Amino acid sequence: MRLRVLAVWLGGVCVLAQPDSVEATLKRAIELHQAGRLQDAIAGYEQYLSQRPSHFLALSNLGAALASLGRYEEAIRRYREALAAAPGHAGVRLNLALAYYKSAQFEPAVSELESLVAARAGDSRAVLLLADCYLRQGEYRKIIELLAPREADFSQDRAFAYLLGMAYVLDRRTELGQRFIERILGQRPSAEAELLLGSILRMGGDHPGARKHFARAVELNPALPSVHAFYGLALLETGDPEGAARQFRRELEKNPHDFDSNLNLGALLRQERKLEEARPLLEHALRVRPKSPAARYQLAALYADLGRLDEARGMLEALVADVPSFVEAHVTLARVYYRLKRKADGDRQQAIVRKLTAQKEGDTTEANRSEAPPR
Amino acid sequence: MRVPTLSRRAALRLMVLGASALVPRGRAVDPPLFEEVPPSASGIRWVHENAMSEERYLPETLGPGCAFLDFDNDGWMDIFFVNSGPCDFYQPKTPLKNALYRNNRDGTFTDVADQAGVARTTAFGMGVAVGDYDNDGYPDLFVTAYGRPTLYHNNGDGTFTDVTEKAGLAIGGWTTSAVWFDYDNDGLLDLFVCSFVEFSLKNNVFCGDNRLGRKYYCIPRVFKPTPSLLFHNNGDGTFTEVSRGTDVARALGKALGVVATDINNDGWMDLFVANDTVQNFLFVNRGQNRWEELGLAAEVAFSANGQARSGMGVDAADFDNDGWQDLFVANVDQEMFSLYRNNGDETFRDDAHVHGIAQATRLLSGWGLKFFDFDNDGLIDLFLANGHPDDMIEMYSTQVKYKEPLLLFRHEGERLRNISHQAGPVFEKMFPARGLAIGDYNNDGRIDVVVGNNGMAPLLLKNNAGRQNHWLGLRLQGTTCNRDAVGARITWSVGGVKRSRLKNNGGSYLSSHDPREVIGLGRATKLDWLEIRWPLPSRRVDRFTDLPLDRYVTIVEGKGIAS
């Protein structure tokens, strides 16, 4: 569904120029573009731009052609140049956001979309795309803040119900999420509803229950974005890492920017000491969510495994500065210091580990005077 | 496709002959590598009482330990089993007994615990460490417990005396594994005792499901850690706790397993301690009772993801024959076990995935375990006994079981390989295994295994492997060094290939092992030479050629082969 929401933006992006003898090169490029001869169109646009480097239409169409070929970085540059010529053009800004989104650069995508939504609050496509970006970034509260006030505008929209319902569930406000599940379920059996139900159970710690719903969601619609990722997470949590790895791989085949699949498959491969195979996955997970402590930790630990100790050290030092209670990061930073023969620094980290562990033990002991989970 | 049918006569013949009718003519059926010896054949009818209660007190799920020892010095391995017993949360209706099975030298055993004076349980027994602490030639017993442990001195006449008070070992708390080793190289075995958690009936915590009103065994995370204890042997039958002020006392853990080994080949025995839910400890012995806890720096303390795991069983051996002691630790399900290869610089690398151990143990919880050459081919193999600590685990896990299978890994030159499915029917069974001890109870040169099962009868496994291989059994007897020769380095050559073994002590979980070392020669019919480097304070190196094969010999420090 999320893909369907986004796909609309690749159609209808090239705009016909007025016929003009001076503009013959541009006209020909546009014809080639419309005929699907993208490489030739790109060459035409570039030729035209060599004469008229700030031409808005040529720049925006060139960006669209490049994006169609998956050359997002070049597309982004051209869209930016087009926006410099026409700063208020909402269509190009949306295309720019989409190029960022497609190349897993969610932060700049969000930045563009937020300014679009601020200027055009009723632009439903921008709203849903922004919500989708937030979902990928794990910013569930922002989804709720964005979508909840717009519920009346999207009362029949399944994508909206799915995004807002999922945000409530992942933000642990399952009762509010339930309402959207019912809305989706009310239409017909759907993968989206199964995914939401599974997510609710998973949040409640019922991993075997969640696994059943995710399996059903995969059966109903294997193309649903993130469905394999969620199923993989549930398999991982119920002790089936091989099954989980298979699901993460399936997710990445159709959705290469899925954060959970990149992170968890990378971590599993790292655990198996398939370090070079893990590296691009973990690097990509970090690109998708640059602030994620888990992604930062896994990549730093991988660099340590690979002997890239200075890179690992830098990342871990930054991580423990940002998240001082991250015990595993302190442990790994201590290891790195010891390997770098910085014993005093290693000992200092070890002392922090002991202190944090003692604090956690105390917390757990108190918490478990009433009830403790099984092993 | 037409399914072939049997004639009535052929069918009858198959029914009469059973599976043997299917074996090709002229080919004998090999016995399983390890064969379960039933109580009816062994005479071992003792059953562990785990005292499992509605309250699910944690000590109930941790025992029992077991040991192979030759308590009467007749040259045949006897077996000791530890039972639970009275404590603040449990008062048995009838007195519980430990068992001491004397080897009848015909494959059967007789329980002589009462006559020997080691039957009575005065605390909730856990494990046992065997060592000749007074160098009188008779192995003594240290029995750990929730409550007061017991030091039994072997009187040399088939009986033991409880000397705990006199020895200064009447400690309380909750002790688990223990190991005898000579940390200060003065020729006397000292004692390291693992201490688990702060636990008592009064301070017990509720772990369970309030809605169902059901209790289950707590994760030890909810109990406070404690320091383990090191006792110096004063040489007069008494011991002095010497851990205070050292890293041993500073390191608060939840110790379950310990092995004494020398990780840096400096001649001082070190200790690797497995802790449950907190980091493992590697106490490196710098001499003069200076201990450096290097677990984190050595990379054996935490998982690769920086997490403390539930360490239980441990062992050490130079499994890759590079001259450095490697380490092993078993954890609970989902954590996988670790095989730490020694890098030779006081650091280690976890190679469990390389050998398929991590994959094979993901759903298992490991306790008793041992590196040994089960088929006498000269390469060190690995035996693992498993079982989940929570008897209700199957209520909330679809994959993890309470009773779990044994695992056998054979060293095949480059790698260890899981051969459990080829090792015999017993590997298809499930057990709540805890302690595991190895020893050659029938003196055939093939090392057998005994497993203590929680709340069940123990398991005696006869080793039938490597029948075509030759071997030499060594009983080392120190004179200047400790009499058990713990810390001796044995080096030998077969067909020009040199191998060596350090006589570690401890390892596994709550258990103690046959003190003899069996050297496997494979098909070779000659041992080129063998050298014993006795531990300090001896500096002696004894070298032998023309040694006999396929028998045990006693080698006395400085005096050569005694028998």
Interface residues (C-beta under 8 A of the other chain):
Chain A: P208 T238 G239 D240 P241 A267 R270 Q271 E272 R273 Y297 A301 D305 V327 E328 A329 H330 V331 T332 A334 R335 Y338 R339 K343 G346 Q350 V353 T357 E361 T364 T365 N368 R369 S370 E371 A372 P373 P374 R375
Chain B: V205 F206 C207 G208 D209 N210 Y216 C218 I219 R221 V222 F223 K224 P225 V278 Q279 L296 A297 E299 A301 F302 A304 N305 G306 Q307 A308 S310 V332 D333 Q334 T347 H353 V354 A358 R362 L363 H388 P389 D390 M392 I393 Y396 S397 T398 Q399 V400
